[in-house]
Amino acid sequence: MGGVIFMAGIYIHIPFCKKACHYCDFHFSTNTALKAQMVDAILKEIELQKNYARNEPIETIYFGGGTPSLLEQRELFRLLNAVAKNHAIISHPEITLEANPDDICLNKLHQWRQAGINRLSIGIQSFFQEHLQWMNRAHSSIQAFNAITQSQDAGFNNITIDLIYGFPALSDEQWQKNLENAVKLDVKHISPYCLTVEEKTALHHFVKKGQVAAPSEEQGAKQFEYMTDYLIQNGFEHYEISNFAKSGFLSKHNSNYWKGKSYIGHGPSAHSFNGNSRQWNIKNNAEYIRRINTSNDWYEKEELSAETRYNEYVMTSLRTQWGCDLIYIKNKYGNNLYEYLLMQAKPYFQSEKLIYENEILKLSSSGKLLADKIASDLFWI
Ligand code: SF4
């Protein structure tokens, strides 16, 4: 008898970086003294959490951070072996490693291929030296170019790069050049992010002191519009607000997040979701290691109410090219929420920010610039 087979993803957070980028508010430490103990703790967590996603087969594994390219091959093998020991894995899983350009060399690339990594996410951010310095990145412009060509030479075809736009030091011409470089280098996937000034970052401090100009929304919107047209013209699918891919190169791991599939997150600050609950690990390296080894309380957990799940579905689905499925809403959450959603969406039909066709709700081009605001107006509060 055939049936739906649910599949899950695994995320492993490696919380160490060589340098602190000025804009970054992810969880990481530049002190790597605890790296070996951290790997041991994550190995233990993989075992402790093996039943979290109801033994669903693992379709994707994602090493994020922080900087997972700081792992030694031995550490990578141990982590992947632990996943294989504790889970059923499908026959061709997508295995992504986030890598910084300054860590990429032929030796490491071969090690990663041997370990089974088949997708690289390279933190380019910009191809201009002055921007990399402004951001306090650990790599140079030359390393940014070389990282991509060397990875391709070593046999990595499935490469995604991160780029940042909407910051004062980036002129429109430089943004066009960054996109042009990505296209010329034949990367298959691009995740461009509009710079935001997050609290407790060095950038926040500089902006507050008036040492750096705050990013302008207008500049961000203009560069977003240029990018969208340019990348679509060059054969990319705009499949999520911050993600563009050539055909066949959509990120399975991230697409599964947006489709509401389960995932298990390991390492400090990692989140997990299994349809009914969400949990997030403590954001402190030493404390995470201590608690994993001595207790059961290294994470906080929230059981998700129907309203929260509805809000999350609306927020994530609207950001994708597949849109928000109103039949799904009706079947899963009932007629009241279905009617409520249509009522809340109505002003946006009139302003042409939302498109409603065949019971699917999608953002129009101008609506994409207001994605968060529109989603929050559709939330059930
Ligand atoms: S390398 Fe990545 S995670 Fe580390 S500080 Fe820079 S942006 Fe943040």
Residues whose N, C-alpha, C, O or C-beta is under 5 A from the ligand:
A	BS01	SF4	C17 K19 A20 C21 C24 F26 F28 G65 G66
